[in-house]
C-alpha cells in the first residue's frame, strides 16, 4: 500500500520534527494493520537528489492508494500543498485529512488577480475539498509522545480507517 503524506514544512520544523515523526509512526502502524510493508511518501525521505521534484511528486500522487493531508493554517498558505491536493483530487485519490492544528478556515486564500490569477483561483477551489471530507482530529494529541497509549490508539484507528476505505 502506498500513501502520500502532504504537509507544510513549517509544521515540521526542528528540533522536534513532529510531523515527520508522526508519519514514521503511522507507516509502522499501517504496515502492521495490513500485515505487509507499506510506503508513506514523504518528500524529505522519498525524493532522490537531482530528480525533477515536481514531476516526481505528481507521479507519486498518481501512483498512491491514498492521500493524507496534514491540515493546519500553514497547509492552506502553501501553494505546493494545495497543488498536491488538487493533483490527488484530479487523479480520483481517496483523501484523508488529519486535523493537526486549529484553522480559522478550511480554504486557501491566494490572490486571484495578477499573473497567476487563474492558477490561484483553481488552487483556492481545490482547497475547499478538505472540508468535504471527514477529518480525523489529532489536535489534542499533537503534543503527546508518539508512544503514548492515546497516540498509539489514534494511529490504530487511522490505519484501520484507511484500510476500510477499500484501499
N, C-alpha and C positions, 0 to 999 in steps of 0.2 A: 504494500500500500504506500502511495506517495501523497504527501500533504505539502501544500505550500504555506509557509508561515510569513504573513505580511505584517510589518510593524514599522513604526517610525524610529529611526536610530536615536533620536533624542530620548526616547523612553528606555534605552538600553545602554546608558552611559556608565563608564567605570566609576567607582571601583567595583560596584556590585553586579552590573550587567544582568539585572533581574530577568529581563525578557528572554535573553538567550539561555539563561539557566532554566527558566520555565519551559522553553522549547525542548531542551535536552530531557528534562523530566517527563514531559508529555510524550516524546518519542519512545522512551523506555516503556512507559505505561501502555502506549498504543501497541507496541510490539508484543508485550505480554498479553494484552487483550485479544489480539488476533492470532497469537501463537507462532508468529514468524516476524522476522526483522522488517520494520517499517522505515521509511525515509521521510524526514521532515525537512524540506528545503529551507535553508537559512542562508541568506546572501554571504555572510562572513565565512561560513564553512563550506558552502556549496558552489561558489563561483571560483573558478580557477583563474590565476593570474594571467592576464593577457587576452582573455576572451572578450568578445563583444558583449558586454554585460546586459544591455537592454534586450538583445536577441536571446541571450541565454535565459533571462528571466521570463520572457514571453514563451519560450519553448517549455520551460519548466512548469509554467502555469497551465499550458495546454496539455501537458502530459500528466498532470497531477490528478488524483482522485478526489481531492477536496481542498478547500481554500480557507485557512484560518486568518481572520483579520483581528489584530490586537487593537481594540477600539479605545482611543484616547484623544484628547484635543490635538495632540501633535499629529496623529494619524490623518485627521481631516485638514491639517495645514500643510501636508506634504503632497505635492503633485504626483510624485512617483508612487506613493501608497495608493492614491485614488486611481492612478493609471493601472496598477496591478489589479485592483478590484474590478475596474472596467474590463480589463482583459479576461478575468475569470468569469464575469457575467456573460460576456460575448461568447465565451467558449462553453457556456452552459454548465459550469462547475458548481458543485454544492458549496454554499457559503456558510461558514461557521464563525460568527462574530463572538469574540471574547471581550466582554466589557471589563476593561482593566483599570480605567480611571474615569472619574466623572467628566461628562461632556455637557457643555451648555446646549449644544445642538448636535444632532447626528447628521451633519452635512458639511461639505466644504463650501467655502465662500470665496473662490478665486475670482478676480476681477473679470467681468465678462465684456470688456471693451479693449480696444487696442489691438496689437498684433496677434495676440493669442486668444482673442475673444471666443472663437469657435471651439477651440480645444478646451478652454476653461469652462465653457457652457456645457460641453459633453462631460467633463470631469465632475462638475457640480451635480449634474443629473445622475451620474453613476453613483456618486456618494450617497444619495438618498436611499439606495438599495439596502444599506446596512439596517436601517430602521424597519425594513420589511421582513427581516429575518429574526427568529428567536435568538436572543443572546444568552450566553452563559455568563453569569455575573461573578467576576473574580475580584471586584473592587475591595471587599473587606478582607480578602486573603493575600493581597499582593505584598504585604509587609510581614507575612508569616514565613517561617522557614519551610523550604520545599519538602523536608522530610517530616513535617508535622502531619498528624493524622488528618486534620481538616483539609490540607492541601492534597494529600495523597488520595483522600476520598473524592475530592473535586476532580482530580485528574482521571480517576477511575470512571466517574460519571461522564466526563468529557470524552474519553476514549470510547466508551460504550455508545454514547450518542452519535459519534462519528461512524461507528460500525453499524448502528441501527438504521442509518440513513441510506443503507443499500450500497455503500461503497465497498 
